[in-house]
Amino acid sequence: MIPGEITKWGKVILAAAGPGDPELITVKAVRYLQQADVVLTDRLVSNDILKQYVNPSAQIIYVGKQCRRGISTPQQTINQLMLDYAWQGKLVVRLKGGDVSIFSNILDELQVLVQNNIAYEIIPGITAALGAAAYAGIPLTARDHSTAVRLLTYYKSDVVPDQYWQEIAATNDTLVFYMSAETVEGIVSKLIRYGVGRDKHIAVIEQATTPLQQVHTANIYDYLQQFRGMSFISPSLVIIGKVVALHDQFAWFTNAPERTQYFKSIASLQNNTHNQQAHVSRA
């Protein structure tokens, strides 16, 4: 559809779904999902949210990313879908896992919306660091343990310069690494190389806040001995600091009895969408 032919443009809602537990989504995000014409959803959004809260007549389009598996919806495609449906006068909810502004591509989406004069709103949510820490019984800040939190990512060696590794090895801030489950051994090795304190502990939290959550903890100097070579289920979050030692005392959410996937793969989600569309066309 050509933008110049549209007399009434729609609106895009950049909304957060929270880290996994469907009850952690905000009331405001639910209200917009109930009104939506189109929902463009990430992979790391609970299917229960889509089943329970989305307008039954809305079109759901899966635009998630699994880059390390070679399956990913290009950001340009997502941007174009937002524009195409907004130009048709529709209410579009761009639904993101966690919070919309933490390690997401919201900047790209905001820029394209502003450049094309599309109305939008931003609805925050519970980011993975807060959800994972809460469900693991780990206060991210605590008296005599930590007075600050740093949100980081380490997915390739040039993301964090050596000078910064030296700084974070010395800090008492709680360190939270997103999208770093495959590089956690590198994180530990770097911090040990730069003399991280022996009172620091590490937690790797798989599929936080879901029924399949698993928490793996160790003193940072024992991590490689206990978990070397272990593959963690995506999504996983890494927390490092003195506060992690509090997990044993305050853990209230029981580890799942088995380690299996909670979030479906993009391929299965897209296949399911195609099957649903084929069923509707035959009806």
Backbone as CSV, one residue per row, in Angstrom:
resi,resn,N_x,N_y,N_z,CA_x,CA_y,CA_z,C_x,C_y,C_z
1,MET,0.850,-1.198,0.000,0.000,0.000,0.000,0.884,1.245,0.000
2,ILE,0.554,2.252,-0.806,1.371,3.453,-0.926,0.974,4.439,0.174
3,PRO,1.955,4.937,0.951,1.625,5.837,2.064,0.784,7.029,1.656
4,GLY,1.054,7.586,0.482,0.327,8.773,0.045,-1.154,8.526,-0.187
5,GLU,-1.559,7.264,-0.334,-2.958,6.951,-0.603,-3.769,6.768,0.691
6,ILE,-3.094,6.803,1.819,-3.771,6.545,3.090,-4.308,7.843,3.673
7,THR,-5.547,7.823,4.067,-6.143,9.009,4.657,-6.149,8.943,6.182
8,LYS,-6.043,7.742,6.739,-6.054,7.594,8.186,-5.054,6.521,8.570
9,TRP,-3.975,6.936,9.208,-2.944,6.002,9.604,-3.257,5.426,10.976
10,GLY,-2.691,4.271,11.227,-2.900,3.614,12.502,-1.862,4.014,13.530
11,LYS,-1.581,3.095,14.441,-0.689,3.388,15.552,0.074,2.118,15.906
12,VAL,1.306,2.289,16.372,2.132,1.155,16.789,2.405,1.258,18.285
13,ILE,2.156,0.161,18.983,2.421,0.084,20.420,3.636,-0.809,20.631
14,LEU,4.705,-0.244,21.149,5.901,-1.014,21.481,5.734,-1.480,22.918
15,ALA,5.358,-2.755,23.083,4.936,-3.256,24.390,5.820,-4.397,24.866
16,ALA,5.966,-4.481,26.192,6.778,-5.521,26.812,5.895,-6.630,27.367
17,ALA,6.367,-7.876,27.215,5.616,-9.033,27.693,6.161,-9.589,29.001
18,GLY,7.319,-9.096,29.437,7.944,-9.666,30.627,8.828,-10.853,30.276
19,PRO,9.483,-11.460,31.278,10.519,-12.453,31.007,10.040,-13.876,30.767
20,GLY,8.770,-14.190,30.954,8.325,-15.562,30.717,7.002,-15.887,31.377
21,ASP,6.914,-15.668,32.676,5.669,-15.899,33.390,4.597,-14.981,32.812
22,PRO,3.511,-15.530,32.256,2.507,-14.680,31.602,1.820,-13.709,32.546
23,GLU,1.870,-13.976,33.846,1.231,-13.075,34.799,2.074,-11.835,35.083
24,LEU,3.279,-11.769,34.540,4.137,-10.615,34.765,3.952,-9.523,33.718
25,ILE,3.081,-9.718,32.744,2.794,-8.670,31.772,1.974,-7.581,32.452
26,THR,2.105,-6.338,31.974,1.387,-5.234,32.597,-0.070,-5.184,32.139
27,VAL,-0.894,-4.562,32.961,-2.303,-4.385,32.623,-2.445,-3.559,31.341
28,LYS,-1.605,-2.557,31.185,-1.695,-1.698,30.003,-1.363,-2.467,28.728
29,ALA,-0.333,-3.304,28.786,0.008,-4.110,27.609,-1.133,-5.050,27.252
30,VAL,-1.764,-5.652,28.257,-2.902,-6.545,28.012,-4.043,-5.780,27.350
31,ARG,-4.304,-4.576,27.821,-5.404,-3.789,27.248,-5.182,-3.546,25.756
32,TYR,-3.960,-3.239,25.371,-3.689,-3.011,23.953,-3.737,-4.305,23.146
33,LEU,-3.284,-5.415,23.748,-3.382,-6.699,23.041,-4.845,-7.059,22.766
34,GLN,-5.726,-6.693,23.676,-7.155,-6.979,23.491,-7.786,-6.110,22.415
35,GLN,-7.130,-4.998,22.083,-7.643,-4.093,21.055,-6.930,-4.248,19.716
36,ALA,-5.830,-4.966,19.687,-4.936,-4.977,18.530,-5.580,-5.572,17.285
37,ASP,-5.182,-5.030,16.131,-5.512,-5.634,14.841,-4.408,-6.604,14.415
38,VAL,-3.177,-6.252,14.758,-2.009,-7.049,14.384,-1.049,-7.092,15.564
39,VAL,-0.486,-8.274,15.834,0.540,-8.425,16.867,1.787,-8.996,16.219
40,LEU,2.879,-8.242,16.291,4.180,-8.698,15.812,4.970,-9.132,17.038
41,THR,5.140,-10.434,17.230,5.654,-10.928,18.503,7.025,-11.584,18.380
42,ASP,7.846,-11.344,19.391,9.123,-12.030,19.509,8.909,-13.492,19.882
43,ARG,9.961,-14.301,19.738,9.890,-15.714,20.119,9.784,-15.880,21.624
44,LEU,10.477,-15.020,22.395,10.539,-15.189,23.835,9.365,-14.501,24.530
45,VAL,8.183,-14.825,24.063,6.932,-14.370,24.667,6.111,-15.616,24.969
46,SER,5.611,-15.725,26.179,4.837,-16.907,26.551,3.638,-17.094,25.629
47,ASN,3.460,-18.315,25.158,2.312,-18.612,24.311,0.996,-18.384,25.053
48,ASP,1.014,-18.493,26.385,-0.191,-18.246,27.176,-0.657,-16.801,27.032
49,ILE,0.293,-15.875,26.884,-0.078,-14.475,26.679,-0.830,-14.320,25.361
50,LEU,-0.317,-14.955,24.341,-0.955,-14.851,23.023,-2.329,-15.498,23.018
51,LYS,-2.476,-16.613,23.728,-3.761,-17.312,23.768,-4.790,-16.597,24.635
52,GLN,-4.360,-16.037,25.757,-5.293,-15.496,26.739,-5.661,-14.034,26.493
53,TYR,-4.728,-13.258,25.969,-4.921,-11.806,25.985,-5.113,-11.159,24.618
54,VAL,-4.682,-11.811,23.548,-4.755,-11.165,22.241,-6.182,-11.217,21.699
55,ASN,-6.593,-10.118,21.101,-7.885,-10.023,20.412,-8.050,-11.237,19.484
56,PRO,-9.125,-12.024,19.639,-9.298,-13.235,18.813,-9.277,-12.973,17.312
57,SER,-9.634,-11.767,16.903,-9.651,-11.461,15.473,-8.324,-10.882,14.979
58,ALA,-7.375,-10.704,15.874,-6.098,-10.104,15.495,-5.229,-11.088,14.718
59,GLN,-4.411,-10.566,13.850,-3.425,-11.369,13.129,-2.141,-11.397,13.942
60,ILE,-1.640,-12.594,14.252,-0.396,-12.747,14.999,0.706,-13.153,14.033
61,ILE,1.785,-12.371,14.019,2.914,-12.638,13.129,4.167,-12.805,13.986
62,TYR,4.834,-13.948,13.835,6.042,-14.227,14.613,7.255,-13.635,13.900
63,VAL,7.942,-12.742,14.586,9.097,-12.050,13.996,10.319,-12.184,14.904
64,GLY,10.444,-13.319,15.545,11.536,-13.526,16.488,12.868,-13.752,15.815
65,LYS,13.900,-13.917,16.691,15.262,-14.108,16.220,15.899,-15.276,16.965
66,GLN,16.592,-16.113,16.233,17.466,-17.148,16.792,18.746,-17.125,15.972
67,CYS,19.466,-16.039,16.138,20.574,-15.754,15.223,21.611,-16.872,15.190
68,ARG,21.934,-17.448,16.357,22.981,-18.468,16.390,22.534,-19.758,15.706
69,ARG,21.246,-19.898,15.459,20.755,-21.068,14.743,20.457,-20.746,13.280
70,GLY,20.842,-19.538,12.861,20.653,-19.170,11.476,19.227,-18.853,11.106
71,ILE,18.363,-18.675,12.115,16.963,-18.360,11.858,16.676,-17.004,12.481
72,SER,16.331,-16.041,11.674,16.127,-14.703,12.218,15.283,-13.882,11.272
73,THR,14.367,-13.114,11.842,13.598,-12.162,11.042,14.408,-10.881,10.946
74,PRO,14.811,-10.466,9.761,15.608,-9.240,9.641,14.885,-8.043,10.236
75,GLN,15.627,-7.165,10.870,15.016,-5.981,11.466,14.309,-5.141,10.422
76,GLN,14.861,-5.091,9.229,14.227,-4.315,8.158,12.828,-4.858,7.842
77,THR,12.686,-6.189,7.902,11.375,-6.801,7.651,10.383,-6.407,8.738
78,ILE,10.829,-6.427,9.991,9.963,-6.034,11.111,9.535,-4.577,10.954
79,ASN,10.504,-3.721,10.629,10.190,-2.304,10.440,9.132,-2.123,9.356
80,GLN,9.286,-2.842,8.260,8.359,-2.687,7.140,6.967,-3.188,7.494
81,LEU,6.897,-4.289,8.258,5.591,-4.795,8.685,4.867,-3.769,9.551
82,MET,5.594,-3.130,10.467,4.965,-2.093,11.294,4.388,-0.987,10.424
83,LEU,5.177,-0.549,9.447,4.719,0.531,8.577,3.534,0.101,7.725
84,ASP,3.629,-1.076,7.123,2.575,-1.530,6.217,1.222,-1.587,6.916
85,TYR,1.205,-2.162,8.118,-0.072,-2.291,8.823,-0.538,-0.957,9.401
86,ALA,0.382,-0.120,9.838,-0.011,1.208,10.328,-0.570,2.050,9.197
87,TRP,0.010,1.930,8.004,-0.499,2.673,6.837,-1.897,2.211,6.449
88,GLN,-2.261,1.013,6.866,-3.616,0.520,6.612,-4.594,0.969,7.700
89,GLY,-4.123,1.803,8.613,-4.984,2.322,9.664,-5.180,1.365,10.829
90,LYS,-4.306,0.382,10.975,-4.493,-0.646,12.002,-3.710,-0.330,13.283
91,LEU,-4.198,-0.909,14.379,-3.486,-0.821,15.648,-2.532,-2.012,15.716
92,VAL,-1.252,-1.723,15.733,-0.209,-2.745,15.709,0.471,-2.794,17.074
93,VAL,0.548,-3.981,17.660,1.311,-4.161,18.896,2.585,-4.908,18.539
94,ARG,3.693,-4.249,18.744,5.015,-4.882,18.576,5.406,-5.421,19.956
95,LEU,5.241,-6.725,20.151,5.364,-7.342,21.471,6.752,-7.950,21.646
96,LYS,7.459,-7.480,22.678,8.827,-7.907,22.932,8.919,-8.633,24.271
97,GLY,9.770,-9.651,24.342,10.016,-10.305,25.612,10.784,-9.394,26.550
98,GLY,10.592,-9.583,27.857,11.284,-8.739,28.838,10.767,-7.319,28.795
99,ASP,11.700,-6.364,28.793,11.353,-4.946,28.672,11.699,-4.477,27.268
100,VAL,10.982,-3.489,26.779,11.165,-3.054,25.389,12.492,-2.337,25.149
101,SER,13.108,-1.789,26.207,14.263,-0.916,26.014,15.598,-1.530,26.421
102,ILE,15.595,-2.749,26.955,16.839,-3.359,27.425,17.291,-4.415,26.413
103,PHE,18.416,-4.145,25.752,19.004,-5.041,24.760,17.971,-5.508,23.719
104,SER,17.270,-4.529,23.187,16.338,-4.807,22.096,16.679,-3.865,20.947
105,ASN,15.965,-4.010,19.850,16.197,-3.139,18.690,15.193,-1.989,18.641
106,ILE,14.806,-1.515,19.818,13.784,-0.475,19.852,14.236,0.804,19.151
107,LEU,15.520,1.112,19.174,15.986,2.334,18.523,15.678,2.314,17.035
108,ASP,15.963,1.171,16.379,15.658,1.056,14.947,14.171,1.265,14.689
109,GLU,13.351,0.696,15.559,11.907,0.768,15.353,11.383,2.177,15.631
110,LEU,11.906,2.816,16.644,11.505,4.194,16.922,11.888,5.122,15.764
111,GLN,13.077,4.932,15.242,13.531,5.805,14.157,12.633,5.684,12.929
112,VAL,12.271,4.457,12.563,11.447,4.292,11.368,10.039,4.825,11.586
113,LEU,9.520,4.709,12.812,8.191,5.237,13.096,8.180,6.771,13.043
114,VAL,9.200,7.380,13.623,9.286,8.848,13.613,9.489,9.364,12.196
115,GLN,10.366,8.692,11.449,10.636,9.129,10.075,9.395,9.071,9.195
116,ASN,8.468,8.174,9.535,7.259,8.014,8.721,6.010,8.580,9.387
117,ASN,6.217,9.372,10.444,5.119,10.060,11.116,4.028,9.111,11.600
118,ILE,4.439,7.956,12.125,3.491,6.991,12.673,3.378,7.215,14.181
119,ALA,2.152,7.322,14.667,1.942,7.481,16.112,2.362,6.203,16.836
120,TYR,2.903,6.356,18.047,3.353,5.192,18.800,3.300,5.474,20.298
121,GLU,3.323,4.385,21.060,3.493,4.445,22.509,4.515,3.391,22.904
122,ILE,5.198,3.628,24.028,6.154,2.665,24.584,5.625,2.215,25.934
123,ILE,5.451,0.904,26.085,4.950,0.348,27.345,6.058,-0.502,27.970
124,PRO,6.590,-0.079,29.103,7.692,-0.830,29.723,7.207,-2.134,30.335
125,GLY,8.169,-2.961,30.711,7.833,-4.237,31.335,8.949,-4.705,32.246
126,ILE,8.781,-5.882,32.805,9.789,-6.461,33.689,10.891,-7.063,32.834
127,THR,12.089,-6.508,32.946,13.202,-7.029,32.172,13.724,-8.326,32.785
128,ALA,14.465,-9.102,31.990,14.913,-10.425,32.424,15.737,-10.371,33.700
129,ALA,16.547,-9.336,33.872,17.381,-9.247,35.071,16.530,-9.209,36.329
130,LEU,15.461,-8.448,36.317,14.604,-8.322,37.493,13.796,-9.592,37.722
131,GLY,13.247,-10.145,36.649,12.471,-11.368,36.787,13.322,-12.538,37.240
132,ALA,14.474,-12.729,36.613,15.349,-13.844,36.950,15.845,-13.740,38.386
133,ALA,16.267,-12.553,38.772,16.770,-12.375,40.133,15.685,-12.638,41.167
134,ALA,14.486,-12.113,40.927,13.394,-12.298,41.879,13.031,-13.770,42.025
135,TYR,12.908,-14.478,40.911,12.507,-15.885,40.949,13.638,-16.802,41.405
136,ALA,14.862,-16.270,41.477,15.976,-17.039,42.022,16.261,-16.664,43.473
137,GLY,15.485,-15.727,44.027,15.724,-15.307,45.403,17.027,-14.551,45.571
138,ILE,17.410,-13.782,44.553,18.662,-13.020,44.587,18.335,-11.530,44.519
139,PRO,18.432,-10.799,45.630,18.245,-9.346,45.556,19.422,-8.720,44.818
140,LEU,19.167,-7.963,43.782,20.260,-7.427,42.969,21.087,-6.389,43.710
141,THR,20.464,-5.673,44.618,21.206,-4.809,45.534,20.806,-5.200,46.948
142,ALA,21.770,-5.148,47.860,21.496,-5.511,49.249,22.595,-4.915,50.129
143,ARG,22.200,-4.452,51.293,23.152,-3.853,52.231,24.326,-4.810,52.487
144,ASP,25.537,-4.270,52.426,26.779,-5.012,52.651,27.116,-5.987,51.519
145,HIS,26.317,-5.986,50.457,26.588,-6.875,49.327,26.816,-6.096,48.029
146,SER,25.893,-5.198,47.705,25.997,-4.439,46.464,25.057,-3.251,46.527
147,THR,25.530,-2.112,46.006,24.691,-0.912,45.986,24.339,-0.478,44.564
148,ALA,24.769,-1.264,43.579,24.487,-0.905,42.185,24.440,-2.164,41.324
149,VAL,23.815,-2.022,40.152,23.678,-3.133,39.206,24.140,-2.648,37.830
150,ARG,24.869,-3.502,37.140,25.263,-3.199,35.764,24.653,-4.250,34.834
151,LEU,23.987,-3.786,33.786,23.413,-4.668,32.777,24.354,-4.690,31.583
152,LEU,24.832,-5.885,31.236,25.873,-6.036,30.238,25.507,-7.132,29.244
153,THR,26.311,-7.241,28.201,26.221,-8.393,27.314,27.623,-8.716,26.830
154,TYR,27.870,-10.004,26.569,29.186,-10.429,26.087,28.985,-11.609,25.159
155,TYR,28.794,-11.302,23.883,28.565,-12.350,22.901,29.716,-12.483,21.914
156,LYS,30.656,-11.549,21.963,31.886,-11.683,21.188,32.973,-10.870,21.876
157,SER,34.216,-11.213,21.602,35.329,-10.735,22.416,35.537,-9.227,22.363
158,ASP,35.108,-8.551,21.301,35.385,-7.128,21.190,34.277,-6.254,21.766
159,VAL,33.257,-6.866,22.366,32.159,-6.082,22.926,32.606,-5.365,24.194
160,VAL,33.413,-6.044,25.029,33.873,-5.476,26.294,35.397,-5.370,26.238
161,PRO,35.975,-4.156,26.239,37.432,-3.998,26.169,38.112,-4.465,27.458
162,ASP,39.391,-4.808,27.361,40.129,-5.337,28.512,40.132,-4.368,29.692
163,GLN,40.224,-3.082,29.399,40.229,-2.098,30.484,38.945,-2.167,31.295
164,TYR,37.829,-2.424,30.623,36.559,-2.517,31.337,36.473,-3.810,32.132
165,TRP,37.045,-4.905,31.609,37.084,-6.153,32.386,37.803,-5.923,33.710
166,GLN,38.889,-5.176,33.662,39.643,-4.894,34.885,38.783,-4.119,35.879
167,GLU,38.002,-3.172,35.371,37.130,-2.377,36.243,36.030,-3.219,36.872
168,ILE,35.355,-4.043,36.067,34.233,-4.801,36.624,34.695,-5.961,37.492
169,ALA,35.928,-6.412,37.296,36.467,-7.431,38.194,36.675,-6.861,39.585
170,ALA,36.969,-5.562,39.665,37.250,-4.928,40.953,36.003,-4.393,41.643
171,THR,34.911,-4.211,40.896,33.736,-3.570,41.470,32.942,-4.514,42.368
172,ASN,32.197,-3.925,43.289,31.233,-4.695,44.079,29.824,-4.590,43.505
173,ASP,29.674,-3.920,42.363,28.378,-3.875,41.694,27.968,-5.282,41.274
174,THR,26.670,-5.535,41.286,26.162,-6.792,40.736,26.210,-6.709,39.218
175,LEU,26.767,-7.727,38.590,26.887,-7.770,37.129,25.832,-8.718,36.574
176,VAL,25.074,-8.254,35.608,24.068,-9.094,34.958,24.366,-9.113,33.467
177,PHE,24.635,-10.303,32.947,24.955,-10.461,31.533,23.778,-11.073,30.793
178,TYR,23.299,-10.340,29.779,22.264,-10.828,28.874,22.925,-11.517,27.679
179,MET,22.209,-12.454,27.085,22.615,-13.072,25.816,24.058,-13.575,25.867
180,SER,24.453,-14.129,26.990,25.854,-14.498,27.183,26.037,-15.929,27.660
181,ALA,25.005,-16.769,27.543,25.110,-18.142,28.039,26.194,-18.927,27.312
182,GLU,26.410,-18.633,26.031,27.411,-19.373,25.272,28.826,-18.875,25.527
183,THR,28.959,-17.744,26.200,30.288,-17.172,26.458,30.593,-17.087,27.946
184,VAL,29.797,-17.765,28.781,29.945,-17.605,30.224,31.316,-18.063,30.704
185,GLU,31.886,-19.090,30.097,33.221,-19.523,30.511,34.255,-18.431,30.222
186,GLY,34.069,-17.723,29.127,34.950,-16.603,28.821,34.804,-15.481,29.815
187,ILE,33.567,-15.210,30.244,33.328,-14.181,31.258,34.052,-14.532,32.549
188,VAL,33.880,-15.766,32.996,34.516,-16.204,34.235,36.034,-16.121,34.121
189,SER,36.572,-16.592,33.013,38.029,-16.578,32.828,38.581,-15.155,32.834
190,LYS,37.867,-14.242,32.176,38.306,-12.839,32.148,38.306,-12.235,33.547
191,LEU,37.235,-12.461,34.308,37.147,-11.870,35.641,38.211,-12.458,36.576
192,ILE,38.444,-13.737,36.479,39.484,-14.362,37.302,40.861,-13.822,36.912
193,ARG,41.087,-13.648,35.610,42.371,-13.111,35.142,42.655,-11.746,35.751
194,TYR,41.592,-10.943,35.920,41.780,-9.593,36.457,41.523,-9.514,37.963
195,GLY,41.515,-10.666,38.642,41.527,-10.678,40.099,40.195,-10.442,40.772
196,VAL,39.096,-10.920,40.196,37.797,-10.776,40.847,37.852,-11.380,42.250
197,GLY,37.117,-10.798,43.178,37.168,-11.239,44.564,36.681,-12.663,44.760
198,ARG,37.265,-13.345,45.719,36.879,-14.733,45.985,35.537,-14.829,46.707
199,ASP,34.978,-13.699,47.086,33.648,-13.704,47.692,32.544,-13.523,46.651
200,LYS,32.904,-13.519,45.372,31.915,-13.350,44.302,31.395,-14.721,43.872
201,HIS,30.105,-14.767,43.618,29.457,-15.988,43.149,28.800,-15.728,41.797
202,ILE,28.475,-16.793,41.108,27.851,-16.695,39.791,26.609,-17.574,39.745
203,ALA,25.572,-17.052,39.107,24.359,-17.832,38.845,24.059,-17.761,37.360
204,VAL,23.774,-18.907,36.763,23.254,-18.952,35.402,21.813,-19.443,35.509
205,ILE,20.882,-18.608,35.090,19.451,-18.888,35.275,18.837,-19.150,33.905
206,GLU,18.390,-20.374,33.713,17.776,-20.778,32.458,16.271,-20.510,32.489
207,GLN,15.758,-19.918,31.402,14.314,-19.763,31.179,13.617,-19.192,32.421
208,ALA,14.153,-18.083,32.881,13.721,-17.474,34.142,12.230,-17.186,34.164
209,THR,11.621,-17.415,35.283,10.214,-17.161,35.648,9.248,-18.128,34.986
210,THR,9.748,-19.063,34.176,8.861,-20.049,33.555,8.810,-21.304,34.430
211,PRO,7.871,-22.211,34.166,7.826,-23.460,34.936,9.071,-24.326,34.743
212,LEU,9.877,-24.015,33.729,11.080,-24.795,33.446,12.358,-24.071,33.866
213,GLN,12.224,-23.118,34.772,13.400,-22.395,35.260,14.370,-23.346,35.958
214,GLN,15.655,-23.150,35.696,16.733,-23.859,36.374,17.775,-22.828,36.795
215,VAL,18.262,-22.926,38.029,19.293,-22.016,38.537,20.539,-22.826,38.860
216,HIS,21.666,-22.418,38.280,22.943,-23.092,38.507,23.889,-22.084,39.167
217,THR,24.388,-22.367,40.359,25.219,-21.418,41.092,26.530,-22.050,41.531
218,ALA,27.526,-21.181,41.731,28.830,-21.625,42.229,29.623,-20.402,42.654
219,ASN,30.619,-20.600,43.512,31.620,-19.561,43.685,32.300,-19.372,42.342
220,ILE,32.622,-18.142,41.983,33.139,-17.901,40.644,34.436,-18.670,40.378
221,TYR,35.214,-18.920,41.444,36.463,-19.660,41.262,36.220,-21.163,41.128
222,ASP,35.026,-21.621,41.433,34.693,-23.039,41.291,33.886,-23.318,40.029
223,TYR,33.489,-22.253,39.339,32.558,-22.425,38.222,33.099,-23.363,37.155
224,LEU,34.325,-23.132,36.698,34.860,-23.925,35.600,34.973,-25.396,35.979
225,GLN,35.299,-25.666,37.228,35.389,-27.053,37.672,34.017,-27.725,37.681
226,GLN,32.990,-26.969,38.072,31.652,-27.557,38.202,30.867,-27.591,36.894
227,PHE,31.046,-26.589,36.053,30.152,-26.447,34.900,30.859,-26.341,33.550
228,ARG,32.155,-26.583,33.495,32.881,-26.449,32.234,32.214,-27.304,31.146
229,GLY,31.999,-26.696,29.994,31.440,-27.408,28.856,29.930,-27.561,28.878
230,MET,29.272,-27.059,29.902,27.821,-27.208,29.993,27.122,-26.270,29.016
231,SER,26.125,-26.768,28.320,25.320,-25.945,27.413,24.042,-25.544,28.117
232,PHE,23.773,-24.271,28.127,22.601,-23.749,28.818,21.468,-23.493,27.833
233,ILE,20.252,-23.718,28.288,19.075,-23.545,27.446,18.756,-22.059,27.299
234,SER,18.465,-21.654,26.089,18.092,-20.262,25.820,16.620,-20.029,26.151
235,PRO,16.322,-18.858,26.755,17.233,-17.807,27.180,17.819,-18.096,28.561
236,SER,19.068,-17.701,28.743,19.717,-17.811,30.049,20.314,-16.469,30.422
237,LEU,20.312,-16.182,31.708,20.844,-14.928,32.222,21.951,-15.252,33.219
238,VAL,23.000,-14.439,33.228,24.136,-14.654,34.120,24.200,-13.519,35.134
239,ILE,24.216,-13.860,36.418,24.349,-12.870,37.488,25.625,-13.173,38.263
240,ILE,26.452,-12.153,38.488,27.715,-12.311,39.202,27.812,-11.251,40.286
241,GLY,28.148,-11.670,41.486,28.332,-10.723,42.587,28.176,-11.404,43.933
242,LYS,28.385,-10.626,44.978,28.209,-11.154,46.335,26.768,-11.587,46.583
243,VAL,25.816,-10.888,45.954,24.407,-11.163,46.223,24.000,-12.571,45.802
244,VAL,24.722,-13.156,44.861,24.349,-14.493,44.378,24.427,-15.523,45.494
245,ALA,25.302,-15.300,46.470,25.434,-16.226,47.603,24.155,-16.287,48.434
246,LEU,23.269,-15.302,48.272,22.008,-15.281,49.016,20.967,-16.238,48.428
247,HIS,21.227,-16.742,47.248,20.264,-17.639,46.592,19.905,-18.833,47.466
248,ASP,20.893,-19.471,48.063,20.625,-20.681,48.864,19.689,-20.385,50.025
249,GLN,19.779,-19.173,50.554,18.965,-18.810,51.714,17.556,-18.382,51.329
250,PHE,17.421,-17.741,50.178,16.144,-17.104,49.848,15.442,-17.679,48.612
251,ALA,15.986,-18.731,48.040,15.319,-19.332,46.879,13.932,-19.825,47.270
252,TRP,12.943,-19.441,46.516,11.551,-19.821,46.826,10.884,-20.538,45.649
253,PHE,11.487,-20.434,44.477,10.919,-21.017,43.261,11.738,-22.257,42.914
254,THR,11.107,-23.414,42.948,11.813,-24.684,42.805,12.280,-24.908,41.367
255,ASN,13.510,-25.411,41.234,14.012,-25.774,39.912,13.107,-26.817,39.261
256,ALA,12.931,-26.700,37.957,12.158,-27.693,37.224,12.833,-29.060,37.331
257,PRO,12.052,-30.144,37.327,12.636,-31.478,37.459,13.449,-31.919,36.254
258,GLU,13.239,-31.276,35.104,14.008,-31.633,33.919,14.320,-30.388,33.108
259,ARG,15.360,-30.483,32.302,15.811,-29.349,31.494,15.305,-29.522,30.068
260,THR,14.197,-28.863,29.763,13.625,-28.893,28.421,13.231,-27.485,28.011
261,GLN,12.945,-27.302,26.724,12.619,-25.991,26.192,11.208,-25.558,26.581
262,TYR,11.085,-24.311,27.030,9.778,-23.708,27.295,9.298,-22.928,26.074
263,PHE,10.171,-22.136,25.485,9.809,-21.324,24.324,10.021,-22.133,23.051
264,LYS,9.059,-22.075,22.160,9.140,-22.824,20.909,10.142,-22.170,19.967
265,SER,10.656,-22.972,19.042,11.573,-22.455,18.034,10.811,-21.591,17.035
266,ILE,11.528,-20.718,16.351,10.893,-19.869,15.342,10.294,-20.718,14.230
267,ALA,11.021,-21.761,13.838,10.522,-22.609,12.749,9.172,-23.223,13.099
268,SER,9.026,-23.730,14.325,7.753,-24.352,14.703,6.656,-23.311,14.827
269,LEU,6.978,-22.116,15.311,5.982,-21.053,15.416,5.496,-20.626,14.036
270,GLN,6.445,-20.471,13.115,6.063,-20.047,11.771,5.267,-21.132,11.053
271,ASN,5.641,-22.404,11.267,4.884,-23.499,10.670,3.458,-23.541,11.196
272,ASN,3.332,-23.288,12.508,2.011,-23.276,13.117,1.157,-22.151,12.532
273,THR,1.792,-21.002,12.303,1.078,-19.874,11.703,0.605,-20.225,10.293
274,HIS,1.481,-20.849,9.518,1.104,-21.218,8.150,-0.033,-22.231,8.151
275,ASN,0.000,-23.188,9.084,-1.054,-24.185,9.173,-2.389,-23.563,9.527
276,GLN,-2.353,-22.579,10.458,-3.568,-21.900,10.854,-4.155,-21.120,9.678
277,GLN,-3.278,-20.457,8.920,-3.762,-19.682,7.780,-4.358,-20.596,6.714
278,ALA,-3.730,-21.752,6.501,-4.256,-22.692,5.517,-5.610,-23.227,5.950
279,HIS,-5.752,-23.462,7.259,-7.027,-23.958,7.788,-8.120,-22.920,7.589
280,VAL,-7.776,-21.651,7.838,-8.768,-20.591,7.679,-9.168,-20.458,6.218
281,SER,-8.211,-20.568,5.304,-8.520,-20.401,3.879,-9.390,-21.532,3.350
282,ARG,-9.303,-22.729,3.962,-10.117,-23.849,3.521,-11.506,-23.843,4.133
283,ALA,-11.662,-23.087,5.236,-12.946,-23.110,5.969,-14.049,-22.436,5.153
